[in-house]
Each structure stands twice: as C-alpha cells, then as structure tokens.
Amino acid sequence: MKYGLGNFCLVILEFTNKEELLSREDHYIQTLDPQYNILQQAGNSLGYKHTPDSIEKMSQAALGRKHSEEVRKAMSENRMGENNSFYGKTFSEESLIKLREHAKNRDYLPRPGISVEITDLENNLTQTYSSIRGAAESLNVNVGALLVREKRGVKTPYRGRYIINIKRP
C-alpha cells in the first residue's frame, strides 16, 4: 500500500440508523474535511468523472508499478469463472468478423531481438525477418518446423534449398 495501513486508524464517531446514514456522512465530510475523500458529498462515486489532471497524475503514479506474484495470482483467481465479465457470453458473428479484420491489419511487432536469416541457395539471396513467424510464413511452413530444426541443431538446407539461421539476443 502506498501509505501503509499503520498510517490510518478507525474511529467510530457515532452510531446511526440507515435512514440517516448519508446525511450524517455528509455532516462529517463537511465538518472534518477528510484528506482522502475525492467526493465532497456522501454517497458512492458512480458516475464521477476525474479531471484530465487527476487522470494524468494517476497514470504517472502507476508507471513502473509491479504486482507481486501473490497479488497477480489473486487478481487472476478473482477474474475466473462467474467472476469474469465475459463468463457465459459469446461474440456475435459481426464482432468476430471485426476482430479478425483488425487482427489482419495490425502492425504486430514481435519480441525485439529475434531475427531469422533465410538464404535461398538457388538464387543466393538472403532475406532477414524480424520474427520466426514471419520467416515461417515466407516458407509456407508451421513455426514449429523451424523451432524443431533450431532445437535439434539441424544445419542441412531446409527442403534442400534454404539455409535458416535464427539469431537470438
């Protein structure tokens, strides 16, 4: 936590019934002017719009933040099954078409650093690809075919024609 639980305390100021709860909360917000309330009125923040300045501050504060493995696991578990907002739903055919089109047209930049050189022995031309997937597509093969060759250390020309050199950082 940013401020730490030890920097806060819980104090019951008064007991009240449900009907008077919001008016009493309003009273204490106005009287005590608490530092951590973003709203100046009792109730919930549904529909509250942050100012562009606040959004920028929150964005800057979140930069470089890393969640621990424990927190990441808990967040993942909290979004599984019925807790997932897409649970039990499916995309419409129209949505699927839009997603496919978007995927075809995106400029996907693979993990930097990996490059694949393919030399065509028939014309002695070398082409460099910025990903294994791009190289595989150019040869009209499955990515796995290239990875297996790399893993096994195969140096013979692929299909008797192509020298494949996968360069990793």
Long-range contacts (C-beta under 8 A, 24 or more apart in sequence): 110-134, 113-168, 113-169, 114-166, 114-167, 114-168, 114-169, 115-166, 115-167, 116-146, 116-164, 116-165, 116-166, 116-167, 117-163, 117-164, 117-165, 117-167, 118-162, 118-163, 118-164, 118-165, 119-162, 119-163, 119-165, 120-161, 120-162, 121-157, 121-161, 121-162, 121-163, 122-161, 132-166, 135-164, 135-166
